[in-house]
């Protein structure tokens, strides 16, 4: 492979072909890591502001130490690593549907893989986040019924643009109520979205959670020029 481009891994999965690629950003010494599902880009190490803001916003409203956190979606690991950078975090589980993505981290094929794999507070769990939310056993297969101080979700593009049609139910009041059952009292649910703030989804959050907020995250877009935006929703359990 060229030093400017490398397909590090490619595998078929039940969701479609997934690939991990590395390319050199033009005019720089920066390597950009990208994840694609079929022809669709899922994640790029060039754009991580939204994932970092998801974690920081989600954890900002929590008090106390010894926090237990669950993350839905591993990707390139920026949501999880930002959580581990918070000294209050006692334990972190990351629920990822694709074993291939977990394998990339365990084999240190992605920039944050070695740090996540070596941190004793962090456990990568292969499983379907959406199925686990609807199961009373919950998100941690080692501890059925376990509750968390925060659940951070970064899987779908947005509540309206989901990777699989069955994910859509989570973003309705009934799905959100099921998710809230896995939180401690006053726990926080935070969600990353690639779309602008959605009043309909904020209203659904308000049916279940207290004082939901939609935060717009601005960041530079060196590919297209100018500024791009993500949205981070944060809501506290009633």
N, CA, C and O of each residue as an XYZ file, in Angstrom:
952
protein
N       0.832     -1.193      0.000
C       0.000      0.000      0.000
C       0.879      1.260      0.000
O       1.995      1.255      0.520
N       0.363      2.311     -0.579
C       1.051      3.592     -0.564
C       1.157      4.117      0.856
O       0.301      3.849      1.700
N       2.243      4.886      1.112
C       2.379      5.521      2.418
C       1.275      6.546      2.636
O       1.018      6.957      3.768
N       0.617      6.962      1.544
C      -0.440      7.967      1.654
C      -1.813      7.341      1.870
O      -2.750      8.038      2.260
N      -1.948      6.040      1.625
C      -3.242      5.380      1.821
C      -3.021      3.908      2.123
O      -2.188      3.248      1.501
N      -3.778      3.406      3.085
C      -3.721      1.986      3.424
C      -5.094      1.528      3.896
O      -5.708      2.166      4.751
N      -5.572      0.421      3.337
C      -6.753     -0.241      3.884
C      -6.244     -1.255      4.905
O      -5.728     -2.315      4.548
N      -6.400     -0.911      6.173
C      -5.822     -1.722      7.239
C      -6.590     -3.018      7.429
O      -6.000     -4.068      7.687
N      -7.912     -2.942      7.301
C      -8.729     -4.149      7.491
C     -10.028     -3.978      6.731
O     -10.535     -2.867      6.573
N     -10.553     -5.085      6.267
C     -11.859     -5.125      5.580
C     -12.493     -6.464      5.910
O     -11.864     -7.513      5.764
N     -13.753     -6.422      6.359
C     -14.434     -7.673      6.705
C     -15.930     -7.549      6.434
O     -16.507     -6.477      6.617
N     -16.559     -8.639      5.997
C     -18.023     -8.648      5.898
C     -18.638     -8.805      7.282
O     -18.112     -9.547      8.111
N     -19.731     -8.125      7.537
C     -20.449     -8.245      8.811
C     -21.944     -8.320      8.506
O     -22.352     -8.057      7.374
N     -22.770     -8.675      9.502
C     -24.219     -8.707      9.284
C     -24.801     -7.341      8.890
O     -25.880     -7.276      8.302
N     -24.087     -6.250      9.213
C     -24.566     -4.915      8.857
C     -24.040     -4.437      7.518
O     -24.436     -3.378      7.032
N     -23.139     -5.224      6.912
C     -22.500     -4.822      5.661
C     -20.990     -4.895      5.802
O     -20.472     -5.191      6.879
N     -20.291     -4.627      4.720
C     -18.836     -4.685      4.746
C     -18.283     -3.494      5.536
O     -18.657     -2.348      5.287
N     -17.397     -3.775      6.480
C     -16.794     -2.713      7.276
C     -15.300     -2.662      6.981
O     -14.654     -3.697      6.816
N     -14.766     -1.461      6.917
C     -13.354     -1.313      6.603
C     -12.737     -0.231      7.476
O     -13.391      0.741      7.854
N     -11.467     -0.426      7.781
C     -10.656      0.543      8.501
C      -9.555      0.993      7.556
O      -8.802      0.182      7.017
N      -9.478      2.313      7.366
C      -8.515      2.856      6.408
C      -7.667      3.934      7.079
O      -8.113      4.625      7.995
N      -6.441      4.054      6.599
C      -5.558      5.139      7.023
C      -5.104      5.899      5.787
O      -4.703      5.299      4.790
N      -5.169      7.214      5.862
C      -4.652      8.016      4.754
C      -3.946      9.242      5.308
O      -4.259      9.711      6.402
N      -3.007      9.746      4.555
C      -2.282     10.945      4.942
C      -3.075     12.170      4.511
O      -3.456     12.308      3.349
N      -3.320     13.070      5.484
C      -4.051     14.289      5.158
C      -3.180     15.159      4.263
O      -2.019     15.403      4.592
N      -3.719     15.638      3.125
C      -2.906     16.385      2.155
C      -2.177     17.561      2.789
O      -2.753     18.330      3.558
N      -0.887     17.684      2.445
C      -0.097     18.809      2.906
C       0.298     18.765      4.359
O       0.663     19.792      4.930
N       0.232     17.579      4.985
C       0.565     17.480      6.405
C       1.222     16.142      6.681
O       1.320     15.284      5.804
N       1.674     15.979      7.926
C       2.211     14.700      8.382
C       1.200     13.940      9.228
O       1.562     13.026      9.969
N      -0.070     14.321      9.114
C      -1.121     13.737      9.938
C      -1.756     12.537      9.251
O      -2.175     12.624      8.097
N      -1.824     11.419      9.962
C      -2.546     10.248      9.473
C      -3.996     10.330      9.947
O      -4.260     10.557     11.128
N      -4.922     10.146      9.023
C      -6.350     10.164      9.325
C      -6.868      8.728      9.243
O      -6.657      8.042      8.243
N      -7.542      8.282     10.294
C      -8.136      6.947     10.321
C      -9.631      7.069     10.073
O     -10.300      7.920     10.658
N     -10.143      6.219      9.209
C     -11.553      6.279      8.820
C     -12.185      4.896      8.909
O     -11.551      3.884      8.612
N     -13.439      4.876      9.322
C     -14.230      3.643      9.345
C     -15.383      3.818      8.363
O     -16.109      4.811      8.410
N     -15.542      2.831      7.465
C     -16.642      2.850      6.515
C     -17.480      1.592      6.680
O     -16.947      0.510      6.929
N     -18.778      1.737      6.544
C     -19.705      0.606      6.493
C     -20.336      0.629      5.116
O     -21.170      1.486      4.822
N     -19.938     -0.317      4.267
C     -20.326     -0.235      2.865
C     -19.698      1.010      2.258
O     -18.487      1.209      2.356
N     -20.516      1.850      1.631
C     -20.027      3.096      1.049
C     -20.195      4.287      1.978
O     -19.919      5.423      1.592
N     -20.648      4.035      3.206
C     -20.991      5.110      4.117
C     -19.885      5.307      5.152
O     -19.431      4.348      5.775
N     -19.455      6.564      5.330
C     -18.472      6.873      6.352
C     -19.147      6.886      7.720
O     -20.170      7.544      7.914
N     -18.564      6.151      8.664
C     -19.085      6.125     10.029
C     -18.295      7.016     10.963
O     -18.868      7.633     11.861
N     -16.989      7.095     10.765
C     -16.139      7.771     11.739
C     -14.842      8.168     11.076
O     -14.319      7.447     10.226
N     -14.318      9.329     11.471
C     -13.012      9.781     11.010
C     -12.280     10.417     12.176
O     -12.872     11.171     12.949
N     -10.995     10.118     12.307
C     -10.205     10.741     13.367
C      -9.960     12.223     13.090
O      -9.407     12.929     13.933
N     -10.369     12.692     11.918
C     -10.271     14.111     11.603
C     -11.369     14.910     12.286
O     -11.225     16.110     12.516
N     -12.478     14.231     12.611
C     -13.632     14.902     13.220
C     -13.993     14.186     14.515
O     -14.716     13.191     14.490
N     -13.505     14.675     15.625
C     -13.752     14.034     16.917
C     -14.356     14.993     17.941
O     -14.618     14.594     19.076
N     -14.580     16.240     17.561
C     -15.081     17.234     18.520
C     -16.432     16.824     19.091
O     -16.683     17.017     20.281
N     -17.308     16.260     18.258
C     -18.627     15.860     18.726
C     -18.563     14.742     19.741
O     -19.281     14.773     20.740
N     -17.706     13.744     19.502
C     -17.582     12.617     20.423
C     -17.000     13.073     21.768
O     -17.441     12.637     22.831
N     -16.007     13.953     21.695
C     -15.411     14.474     22.930
C     -16.426     15.305     23.704
O     -16.525     15.196     24.926
N     -17.185     16.142     22.980
C     -18.208     16.965     23.641
C     -19.315     16.110     24.232
O     -19.855     16.442     25.287
N     -19.659     15.015     23.569
C     -20.671     14.097     24.105
C     -20.290     13.662     25.510
O     -21.109     13.718     26.427
N     -19.046     13.228     25.678
C     -18.614     12.739     26.981
C     -18.505     13.870     27.998
O     -18.988     13.753     29.124
N     -17.878     14.946     27.599
C     -17.687     16.043     28.556
C     -19.015     16.641     28.994
O     -19.206     16.924     30.177
N     -19.932     16.836     28.057
C     -21.252     17.373     28.415
C     -22.019     16.376     29.280
O     -22.676     16.756     30.249
N     -21.928     15.109     28.920
C     -22.668     14.098     29.663
C     -22.195     13.939     31.092
O     -22.999     13.701     31.994
N     -20.883     14.071     31.306
C     -20.337     13.869     32.645
C     -20.324     15.146     33.472
O     -20.186     15.087     34.694
N     -20.464     16.297     32.828
C     -20.334     17.579     33.532
C     -21.380     17.748     34.627
O     -21.110     18.361     35.659
N     -22.578     17.203     34.400
C     -23.653     17.401     35.366
C     -23.676     16.407     36.495
O     -24.597     16.428     37.311
N     -22.683     15.528     36.571
C     -22.646     14.511     37.623
C     -21.763     14.968     38.767
O     -20.705     15.561     38.552
N     -22.198     14.692     39.967
C     -21.408     15.028     41.146
C     -20.858     13.752     41.766
O     -21.326     12.650     41.477
N     -19.872     13.919     42.611
C     -19.310     12.771     43.294
C     -18.231     12.091     42.480
O     -17.955     12.465     41.340
N     -17.630     11.086     43.087
C     -16.577     10.314     42.450
C     -17.040      8.876     42.275
O     -18.195      8.552     42.550
N     -16.146      8.021     41.820
C     -16.442      6.595     41.633
C     -17.641      6.416     40.716
O     -18.611      5.743     41.065
N     -17.563      7.029     39.535
C     -18.671      6.976     38.581
C     -18.554      5.749     37.688
O     -17.469      5.408     37.217
N     -19.682      5.094     37.465
C     -19.767      3.964     36.537
C     -20.486      4.440     35.280
O     -21.592      4.975     35.349
N     -19.843      4.239     34.130
C     -20.338      4.781     32.870
C     -20.436      3.670     31.837
O     -19.589      2.778     31.785
N     -21.482      3.734     31.014
C     -21.630      2.838     29.868
C     -21.665      3.669     28.595
O     -22.296      4.724     28.546
N     -20.988      3.187     27.578
C     -20.961      3.837     26.272
C     -21.538      2.876     25.248
O     -21.161      1.705     25.198
N     -22.450      3.377     24.437
C     -22.970      2.605     23.320
C     -22.250      3.012     22.045
O     -22.410      4.137     21.572
N     -21.460      2.104     21.487
C     -20.715      2.370     20.262
C     -19.258      2.677     20.544
O     -18.951      3.613     21.282
N     -18.357      1.899     19.964
C     -16.921      2.074     20.197
C     -16.271      2.970     19.151
O     -15.525      3.886     19.496
N     -16.550      2.714     17.873
C     -15.950      3.513     16.814
C     -14.440      3.535     16.914
O     -13.809      2.486     17.047
N     -13.852      4.728     16.849
C     -12.413      4.881     17.001
C     -12.002      5.151     18.444
O     -10.824      5.369     18.728
N     -12.979      5.138     19.360
C     -12.662      5.157     20.780
C     -12.595      6.517     21.440
O     -12.214      6.599     22.608
N     -12.949      7.592     20.743
C     -12.783      8.926     21.333
C     -13.789      9.202     22.448
O     -13.451      9.861     23.431
N     -15.011      8.712     22.312
C     -15.982      8.877     23.401
C     -15.493      8.162     24.653
O     -15.527      8.723     25.748
N     -15.041      6.927     24.491
C     -14.576      6.141     25.636
C     -13.323      6.741     26.257
O     -13.238      6.846     27.481
N     -12.347      7.139     25.439
C     -11.101      7.655     26.003
C     -11.322      8.972     26.739
O     -10.677      9.227     27.756
N     -12.225      9.810     26.236
C     -12.519     11.057     26.938
C     -13.122     10.764     28.303
O     -12.843     11.478     29.267
N     -13.942      9.730     28.400
C     -14.474      9.334     29.705
C     -13.355      8.892     30.632
O     -13.333      9.287     31.798
N     -12.425      8.078     30.140
C     -11.336      7.579     30.976
C     -10.385      8.699     31.390
O      -9.671      8.563     32.384
N     -10.364      9.790     30.650
C      -9.535     10.938     31.031
C     -10.105     11.672     32.245
O      -9.414     12.489     32.855
N     -11.362     11.386     32.600
C     -11.992     11.990     33.773
C     -11.603     11.147     34.998
O     -11.946      9.966     35.061
N     -10.895     11.734     35.964
C     -10.417     10.930     37.102
C     -11.537     10.387     37.985
O     -11.285      9.530     38.832
N     -12.763     10.863     37.807
C     -13.880     10.368     38.623
C     -14.379      9.006     38.148
O     -15.128      8.340     38.862
N     -13.973      8.588     36.956
C     -14.502      7.348     36.391
C     -13.899      6.143     37.104
O     -12.682      5.961     37.126
N     -14.772      5.326     37.685
C     -14.344      4.105     38.352
C     -14.359      2.919     37.403
O     -13.468      2.070     37.433
N     -15.399      2.872     36.544
C     -15.495      1.779     35.577
C     -16.210      2.270     34.328
O     -17.068      3.151     34.373
N     -15.820      1.663     33.213
C     -16.412      2.006     31.918
C     -16.611      0.729     31.131
O     -15.679     -0.056     30.958
N     -17.840      0.519     30.652
C     -18.040     -0.548     29.679
C     -18.482      0.090     28.374
O     -19.238      1.062     28.360
N     -17.997     -0.477     27.279
C     -18.353     -0.001     25.944
C     -19.024     -1.156     25.222
O     -18.416     -2.205     25.008
N     -20.278     -0.956     24.850
C     -21.045     -1.998     24.174
C     -20.964     -1.746     22.662
O     -21.444     -0.726     22.167
N     -20.364     -2.670     21.955
C     -20.142     -2.540     20.514
C     -20.666     -3.792     19.811
O     -20.341     -4.917     20.191
N     -21.488     -3.574     18.774
C     -22.112     -4.701     18.087
C     -21.117     -5.528     17.280
O     -21.293     -6.738     17.129
N     -20.090     -4.893     16.768
C     -19.188     -5.571     15.836
C     -17.897     -5.987     16.530
O     -17.123     -5.148     16.991
N     -17.684     -7.286     16.593
C     -16.449     -7.787     17.171
C     -15.226     -7.325     16.402
O     -14.131     -7.236     16.959
N     -15.411     -7.030     15.116
C     -14.296     -6.568     14.296
C     -13.743     -5.241     14.818
O     -12.532     -5.022     14.824
N     -14.639     -4.366     15.252
C     -14.207     -3.056     15.765
C     -13.469     -3.223     17.093
O     -12.455     -2.566     17.329
N     -13.975     -4.096     17.952
C     -13.270     -4.388     19.207
C     -11.883     -4.953     18.919
O     -10.909     -4.590     19.578
N     -11.801     -5.837     17.936
C     -10.531     -6.456     17.564
C      -9.515     -5.407     17.117
O      -8.333     -5.525     17.438
N      -9.953     -4.382     16.380
C      -9.031     -3.316     15.958
C      -8.358     -2.664     17.153
O      -7.165     -2.360     17.119
N      -9.142     -2.447     18.223
C      -8.566     -1.819     19.415
C      -7.641     -2.790     20.143
O      -6.556     -2.406     20.580
N      -8.054     -4.012     20.271
C      -7.242     -4.981     21.005
C      -5.942     -5.284     20.280
O      -4.948     -5.640     20.911
N      -5.941     -5.145     18.960
C      -4.719     -5.362     18.172
C      -3.946     -4.069     17.944
O      -2.926     -4.063     17.254
N      -4.436     -2.970     18.527
C      -3.779     -1.661     18.453
C      -3.657     -1.163     17.011
O      -2.651     -0.559     16.638
N      -4.679     -1.420     16.213
C      -4.681     -0.971     14.826
C      -5.195      0.454     14.685
O      -5.057      1.060     13.623
N      -5.782      0.990     15.741
C      -6.304      2.357     15.731
C      -5.552      3.163     16.791
O      -5.021      2.580     17.737
N      -5.494      4.490     16.655
C      -4.617      5.293     17.526
C      -4.868      5.130     19.022
O      -3.917      5.146     19.803
N      -6.125      4.974     19.441
C      -6.422      4.886     20.870
C      -6.532      3.453     21.376
O      -6.790      3.232     22.559
N      -6.341      2.495     20.504
C      -6.562      1.100     20.880
C      -5.720      0.643     22.049
O      -6.235      0.003     22.966
N      -4.431      0.958     22.038
C      -3.548      0.489     23.104
C      -3.952      1.078     24.444
O      -3.910      0.380     25.458
N      -4.345      2.354     24.473
C      -4.725      3.000     25.737
C      -6.006      2.386     26.297
O      -6.096      2.114     27.494
N      -6.989      2.171     25.437
C      -8.242      1.598     25.913
C      -8.043      0.160     26.389
O      -8.572     -0.233     27.429
N      -7.286     -0.612     25.632
C      -7.088     -2.017     25.972
C      -6.300     -2.174     27.266
O      -6.470     -3.168     27.973
N      -5.436     -1.203     27.588
C      -4.573     -1.332     28.766
C      -5.196     -0.770     30.034
O      -4.714     -1.058     31.129
N      -6.255      0.025     29.917
C      -6.824      0.672     31.094
C      -7.688     -0.335     31.859
O      -8.669     -0.836     31.308
N      -7.352     -0.640     33.100
C      -8.095     -1.665     33.846
C      -9.532     -1.269     34.161
O     -10.343     -2.127     34.510
N      -9.862      0.017     34.043
C     -11.236      0.458     34.294
C     -12.156      0.165     33.118
O     -13.377      0.225     33.260
N     -11.587     -0.150     31.959
C     -12.355     -0.222     30.706
C     -12.563     -1.662     30.272
O     -11.630     -2.466     30.270
N     -13.791     -1.976     29.906
C     -14.111     -3.294     29.368
C     -14.921     -3.130     28.087
O     -15.940     -2.439     28.071
N     -14.460     -3.770     27.015
C     -15.140     -3.732     25.725
C     -16.020     -4.963     25.609
O     -15.540     -6.093     25.697
N     -17.312     -4.735     25.410
C     -18.304     -5.808     25.403
C     -18.932     -5.894     24.013
O     -19.485     -4.915     23.513
N     -18.844     -7.071     23.394
C     -19.541     -7.251     22.129
C     -20.998     -7.569     22.404
O     -21.310     -8.531     23.106
N     -21.884     -6.765     21.852
C     -23.301     -6.981     22.056
C     -24.110     -5.912     21.356
O     -23.571     -4.912     20.883
N     -25.400     -6.134     21.298
C     -26.325     -5.200     20.665
C     -26.848     -4.248     21.739
O     -27.632     -4.655     22.596
N     -26.427     -3.001     21.701
C     -26.837     -2.021     22.698
C     -28.351     -1.902     22.760
O     -28.917     -1.832     23.851
N     -29.011     -1.878     21.624
C     -30.452     -1.639     21.562
C     -31.237     -2.813     22.143
O     -32.254     -2.611     22.807
N     -30.775     -4.024     21.899
C     -31.398     -5.190     22.510
C     -31.173     -5.189     24.015
O     -32.084     -5.501     24.783
N     -29.963     -4.838     24.438
C     -29.645     -4.843     25.865
C     -30.477     -3.823     26.635
O     -30.870     -4.079     27.773
N     -30.746     -2.675     26.028
C     -31.555     -1.656     26.697
C     -32.949     -2.186     27.010
O     -33.510     -1.869     28.059
N     -33.507     -2.983     26.120
C     -34.839     -3.526     26.322
C     -34.893     -4.754     27.203
O     -35.975     -5.285     27.456
N     -33.743     -5.220     27.678
C     -33.654     -6.419     28.503
C     -33.422     -6.000     29.952
O     -32.506     -5.220     30.213
N     -34.221     -6.490     30.908
C     -33.986     -6.135     32.313
C     -32.575     -6.477     32.786
O     -32.078     -5.861     33.728
N     -31.919     -7.455     32.143
C     -30.548     -7.794     32.530
C     -29.588     -6.665     32.227
O     -28.558     -6.528     32.887
N     -29.915     -5.860     31.240
C     -29.181     -4.632     31.014
C     -27.939     -4.742     30.153
O     -27.801     -5.650     29.333
N     -27.030     -3.786     30.364
C     -25.904     -3.551     29.466
C     -24.649     -4.330     29.832
O     -23.754     -4.490     29.002
N     -24.577     -4.815     31.064
C     -23.364     -5.499     31.514
C     -23.651     -6.988     31.689
O     -24.315     -7.384     32.646
N     -23.151     -7.817     30.765
C     -23.439     -9.256     30.869
C     -22.832     -9.892     32.119
O     -23.258    -10.975     32.520
N     -21.852     -9.247     32.737
C     -21.239     -9.790     33.954
C     -22.015     -9.425     35.211
O     -21.777     -9.993     36.277
N     -22.955     -8.468     35.089
C     -23.679     -7.993     36.268
C     -25.113     -7.646     35.870
O     -25.421     -6.475     35.652
N     -25.990     -8.641     35.771
C     -27.369     -8.378     35.350
C     -28.065     -7.354     36.246
O     -27.960     -7.406     37.472
N     -28.771     -6.432     35.614
C     -29.502     -5.415     36.351
C     -28.656     -4.244     36.812
O     -29.154     -3.368     37.518
N     -27.401     -4.208     36.432
C     -26.503     -3.138     36.871
C     -26.978     -1.780     36.364
O     -27.474     -1.659     35.244
N     -26.819     -0.766     37.205
C     -27.162      0.601     36.823
C     -25.900      1.457     36.726
O     -24.858      1.140     37.301
N     -26.034      2.552     35.978
C     -24.892      3.413     35.695
C     -25.214      4.856     36.051
O     -26.374      5.267     36.099
N     -24.151      5.610     36.297
C     -24.329      7.043     36.549
C     -24.527      7.812     35.243
O     -25.151      8.873     35.235
N     -24.004      7.285     34.156
C     -24.200      7.922     32.850
C     -24.197      6.864     31.761
O     -23.447      5.889     31.822
N     -25.045      7.070     30.766
C     -25.041      6.274     29.543
C     -24.834      7.247     28.388
O     -25.623      8.172     28.196
N     -23.775      7.033     27.626
C     -23.410      7.889     26.496
C     -23.584      7.079     25.223
O     -23.032      5.986     25.094
N     -24.353      7.619     24.279
C     -24.701      6.851     23.082
C     -24.201      7.548     21.820
O     -24.510      8.713     21.570
N     -23.418      6.805     21.029
C     -22.883      7.317     19.762
C     -22.847      6.172     18.757
O     -21.791      5.606     18.472
N     -24.023      5.843     18.227
C     -24.117      4.754     17.247
C     -24.764      5.244     15.955
O     -24.143      5.199     14.893
N     -26.005      5.712     16.040
C     -26.722      6.161     14.845
C     -26.289      7.570     14.449
O     -25.715      8.305     15.252
N     -26.574      7.933     13.198
C     -26.261      9.287     12.745
C     -27.086     10.315     13.514
O     -26.603     11.405     13.817
N     -28.314      9.968     13.823
C     -29.215     10.848     14.573
C     -30.458     10.046     14.913
O     -30.620      8.935     14.407
N     -31.351     10.578     15.763
C     -32.600      9.852     16.045
C     -33.451      9.602     14.801
O     -34.241      8.659     14.777
N     -33.303     10.422     13.782
C     -34.080     10.228     12.547
C     -33.334      9.407     11.500
O     -33.958      8.801     10.628
N     -32.014      9.382     11.577
C     -31.201      8.688     10.580
C     -30.420      7.577     11.288
O     -29.307      7.777     11.774
N     -31.047      6.408     11.324
C     -30.502      5.283     12.088
C     -29.816      4.291     11.158
O     -30.119      4.225      9.966
N     -28.890      3.522     11.717
C     -28.161      2.540     10.921
C     -28.996      1.303     10.625
O     -28.744      0.600      9.646
N     -29.991      1.034     11.469
C     -30.884     -0.109     11.253
C     -32.283      0.300     11.700
O     -32.423      0.945     12.738
N     -33.321     -0.056     10.947
C     -34.675      0.399     11.301
C     -35.108      0.062     12.722
O     -35.872      0.818     13.322
N     -34.641     -1.055     13.273
C     -35.089     -1.424     14.621
C     -34.501     -0.518     15.699
O     -34.980     -0.525     16.833
N     -33.465      0.267     15.362
C     -32.908      1.213     16.335
C     -33.876      2.344     16.642
O     -33.807      2.951     17.711
N     -34.778      2.630     15.709
C     -35.629      3.824     15.834
C     -36.481      3.803     17.098
O     -36.801      4.863     17.635
N     -36.853      2.626     17.584
C     -37.732      2.541     18.753
C     -37.088      3.134     20.003
O     -37.797      3.608     20.891
N     -35.773      3.116     20.086
C     -35.112      3.641     21.279
C     -35.391      5.123     21.470
O     -35.432      5.612     22.599
N     -35.584      5.838     20.366
C     -35.697      7.294     20.425
C     -37.127      7.769     20.650
O     -37.409      8.965     20.584
N     -38.026      6.829     20.916
C     -39.400      7.146     21.279
C     -39.535      7.053     22.807
O     -38.690      6.439     23.458
N     -40.580      7.651     23.384
C     -40.703      7.641     24.852
C     -40.585      6.265     25.489
O     -39.943      6.126     26.531
N     -41.193      5.238     24.885
C     -41.120      3.901     25.492
C     -39.681      3.390     25.516
O     -39.251      2.802     26.509
N     -38.936      3.608     24.436
C     -37.550      3.182     24.402
C     -36.685      3.948     25.375
O     -35.795      3.380     26.008
N     -36.946      5.245     25.494
C     -36.186      6.071     26.428
C     -36.485      5.683     27.874
O     -35.599      5.736     28.727
N     -37.744      5.290     28.156
C     -38.077      4.837     29.508
C     -37.314      3.550     29.846
O     -36.845      3.375     30.970
N     -37.198      2.659     28.866
C     -36.439      1.431     29.103
C     -34.976      1.753     29.378
O     -34.359      1.143     30.251
N     -34.423      2.700     28.644
C     -33.036      3.090     28.861
C     -32.855      3.693     30.254
O     -31.874      3.403     30.938
N     -33.808      4.534     30.670
C     -33.695      5.199     31.976
C     -33.656      4.198     33.125
O     -33.113      4.502     34.186
N     -34.221      3.014     32.931
C     -34.209      2.006     33.990
C     -32.795      1.517     34.309
O     -32.565      0.931     35.367
N     -31.858      1.754     33.405
C     -30.476      1.309     33.613
C     -29.608      2.405     34.214
O     -28.390      2.249     34.301
N     -30.218      3.516     34.631
C     -29.501      4.623     35.255
C     -29.794      4.694     36.751
O     -30.889      4.363     37.206
N     -28.795      5.131     37.496
C     -29.028      5.473     38.897
C     -29.956      6.689     38.974
O     -30.086      7.420     37.993
N     -30.604      6.918     40.123
C     -31.338      8.175     40.302
C     -30.425      9.371     40.003
O     -29.269      9.407     40.425
N     -30.961     10.332     39.279
C     -30.200     11.515     38.846
C     -29.105     11.174     37.850
O     -28.227     11.998     37.596
N     -29.138      9.965     37.277
C     -28.174      9.617     36.245
C     -28.418     10.404     34.969
O     -29.462     11.035     34.803
N     -27.448     10.361     34.076
C     -27.478     11.177     32.859
C     -27.474     10.293     31.618
O     -26.722      9.323     31.525
N     -28.325     10.650     30.678
C     -28.274     10.077     29.331
C     -27.817     11.170     28.382
O     -28.380     12.265     28.376
N     -26.792     10.879     27.572
C     -26.304     11.839     26.581
C     -26.181     11.142     25.237
O     -25.801      9.974     25.163
N     -26.505     11.868     24.177
C     -26.576     11.310     22.825
C     -25.896     12.232     21.832
O     -26.113     13.444     21.848
N     -25.065     11.652     20.961
C     -24.468     12.385     19.841
C     -25.383     12.293     18.630
O     -25.984     11.248     18.381
N     -25.491     13.386     17.875
C     -26.276     13.405     16.644
C     -25.551     14.236     15.603
O     -24.951     15.262     15.924
N     -25.607     13.798     14.373
C     -25.011     14.546     13.266
C     -25.975     15.582     12.694
O     -25.593     16.374     11.832
N     -27.218     15.583     13.163
C     -28.229     16.512     12.663
C     -28.368     17.711     13.598
O     -27.921     17.662     14.743
N     -28.989     18.790     13.111
C     -29.289     19.915     14.004
C     -30.267     19.492     15.097
O     -30.883     18.431     14.996
N     -30.417     20.313     16.147
C     -31.366     19.972     17.221
C     -32.752     19.663     16.671
O     -33.260     20.356     15.789
N     -33.348     18.611     17.210
C     -34.617     18.077     16.728
C     -35.661     18.277     17.828
O     -35.596     17.633     18.875
N     -36.610     19.159     17.590
C     -37.618     19.471     18.609
C     -38.462     18.254     18.955
O     -38.847     18.074     20.110
N     -38.749     17.422     17.968
C     -39.565     16.243     18.236
C     -38.835     15.279     19.171
O     -39.447     14.721     20.083
N     -37.532     15.078     18.953
C     -36.784     14.197     19.837
C     -36.620     14.824     21.219
O     -36.718     14.121     22.225
N     -36.373     16.129     21.287
C     -36.265     16.793     22.583
C     -37.554     16.647     23.367
O     -37.525     16.491     24.588
N     -38.689     16.695     22.677
C     -39.976     16.503     23.333
C     -40.111     15.074     23.866
O     -40.636     14.864     24.959
N     -39.636     14.098     23.093
C     -39.664     12.711     23.560
C     -38.791     12.542     24.797
O     -39.166     11.839     25.735
N     -37.624     13.189     24.799
C     -36.764     13.158     25.980
C     -37.473     13.740     27.197
O     -37.375     13.201     28.300
N     -38.190     14.845     26.988
C     -38.859     15.527     28.098
C     -39.971     14.680     28.706
O     -40.344     14.897     29.858
N     -40.507     13.717     27.954
C     -41.513     12.814     28.505
C     -40.929     11.885     29.565
O     -41.650     11.372     30.421
N     -39.615     11.674     29.500
C     -38.976     10.665     30.340
C     -37.956     11.277     31.292
O     -37.853     10.863     32.447
N     -37.207     12.258     30.810
C     -36.100     12.824     31.563
C     -36.407     14.259     31.978
O     -37.313     14.901     31.447
N     -35.627     14.742     32.941
C     -35.789     16.112     33.424
C     -34.903     17.059     32.617
O     -33.729     16.778     32.374
N     -35.486     18.182     32.207
C     -34.752     19.309     31.620
C     -33.763     18.903     30.532
O     -32.576     19.212     30.643
N     -34.220     18.216     29.480
C     -33.289     17.860     28.408
C     -32.774     19.101     27.685
O     -33.494     20.085     27.521
N     -31.538     19.035     27.264
C     -30.912     20.143     26.545
C     -30.259     19.620     25.273
O     -29.760     18.496     25.231
N     -30.271     20.453     24.239
C     -29.588     20.146     22.988
C     -28.479     21.175     22.793
O     -28.749     22.366     22.639
N     -27.235     20.712     22.800
C     -26.073     21.594     22.673
C     -25.499     21.460     21.261
O     -25.217     20.349     20.812
N     -25.326     22.569     20.568
C     -24.710     22.565     19.248
C     -23.198     22.661     19.416
O     -22.699     23.539     20.119
N     -22.474     21.753     18.767
C     -21.021     21.695     18.840
C     -20.462     22.149     17.498
O     -20.699     21.508     16.475
N     -19.730     23.237     17.501
C     -19.103     23.752     16.282
C     -17.659     23.259     16.194
O     -16.965     23.153     17.205
N     -17.219     22.960     14.967
C     -15.825     22.559     14.774
C     -15.410     22.856     13.342
O     -16.246     22.926     12.442
N     -14.117     23.028     13.143
C     -13.595     23.324     11.810
C     -13.719     22.108     10.908
O     -13.545     20.970     11.344
N     -14.025     22.369      9.637
C     -14.099     21.309      8.636
C     -13.035     21.575      7.578
O     -13.290     22.306      6.621
N     -11.844     20.993      7.732
C     -10.769     21.271      6.771
C     -11.004     20.676      5.391
O     -10.347     21.081      4.431
N     -11.918     19.731      5.268
C     -12.195     19.140      3.955
C     -13.046     20.055      3.091
O     -12.798     20.196      1.894
N     -14.050     20.678      3.700
C     -14.960     21.532      2.951
C     -14.755     23.013      3.235
O     -15.310     23.870      2.547
N     -13.957     23.304      4.250
C     -13.768     24.689      4.652
C     -14.904     25.155      5.538
O     -16.008     24.612      5.477
N     -14.641     26.155      6.360
C     -15.689     26.682      7.224
C     -15.907     25.820      8.449
O     -15.024     25.074      8.871
N     -17.101     25.936      9.011
C     -17.443     25.283     10.266
C     -18.556     24.273     10.061
O     -19.504     24.523      9.316
N     -18.437     23.134     10.721
C     -19.497     22.122     10.730
C     -20.052     22.028     12.145
O     -19.474     22.571     13.086
N     -21.180     21.331     12.286
C     -21.810     21.212     13.600
C     -22.303     19.793     13.851
O     -22.679     19.073     12.926
N     -22.291     19.415     15.111
C     -22.997     18.241     15.625
C     -23.925     18.731     16.729
O     -23.895     19.900     17.113
N     -24.755     17.810     17.232
C     -25.622     18.120     18.372
C     -25.370     17.083     19.463
O     -25.234     15.892     19.183
N     -25.310     17.547     20.696
C     -25.224     16.650     21.863
C     -26.443     16.919     22.735
O     -26.658     18.042     23.190
N     -27.238     15.876     22.962
C     -28.396     15.944     23.866
C     -27.970     15.435     25.238
O     -27.274     14.426     25.352
N     -28.398     16.145     26.276
C     -28.105     15.741     27.648
C     -29.393     15.818     28.463
O     -30.100     16.825     28.433
N     -29.686     14.747     29.187
C     -30.906     14.728     30.003
C     -30.654     13.944     31.280
O     -29.939     12.942     31.268
N     -31.248     14.405     32.393
C     -31.099     13.754     33.690
C     -32.327     12.919     34.008
O     -33.453     13.299     33.686
N     -32.101     11.790     34.636
C     -33.203     10.940     35.040
C     -34.055     11.647     36.087
O     -33.528     12.264     37.013
N     -35.369     11.554     35.937
C     -36.284     12.183     36.888
C     -36.277     11.428     38.210
O     -36.988     11.807     39.141
